[in-house]
Amino acid sequence: MNLWLRLLWLLITAPWRPRLDAPFGASSLFFRVWPHDLDTNGHMNNGRYLTIMDLGRADFLLRSGLWRQVRAQRWMPVLSASKVRFRRELRLFQRFRLESRVVWWSDTRFVMEHRLLAGGRAGETLAAIALVLGGLYDRRERGFVPVARLFGALGRTVEAPSPSPEVAAFIEAEKALKQAA
């Protein structure tokens, strides 16, 4: 239930947070680890990290203005791959910040980076970092929406940045797994 409450809070507060400049703006959300986020080791469950990251992508869509187009066209956000590197545990009641941003895109897909940063007196520490590959799926056309069409809806034409070495490796690993399946 807590994820529904977190989503509800996100939807209610989005209009009062600054608008994001898509595709280069970064969503920043603050959370706390609650008892229902824990696994048997007493720290945040690894699956919960990915679920929290869903909220970062939702916030990005909402605050960039893309959500209106997504709803109007009945597109579905679809995630097709993810890679997570856990660096530090998040413990009960610990505050953390989720930072989500688009780092690369192709004709129809995006790679987003999610960083979970644990707060402390000495500053923030990277708790986890993830790359996810996804896009917006058009059910009527049975295919992914072209990125140029998305940016066109925002009145923008933007070229994709060159992928960083880790993004290029992630894309190659995804292609290899896709062929193996």
Order of alpha helices (4+ residues) and beta strands (2+ residues): alpha-beta-alpha-alpha-beta-beta-beta-beta-beta-alpha-alpha
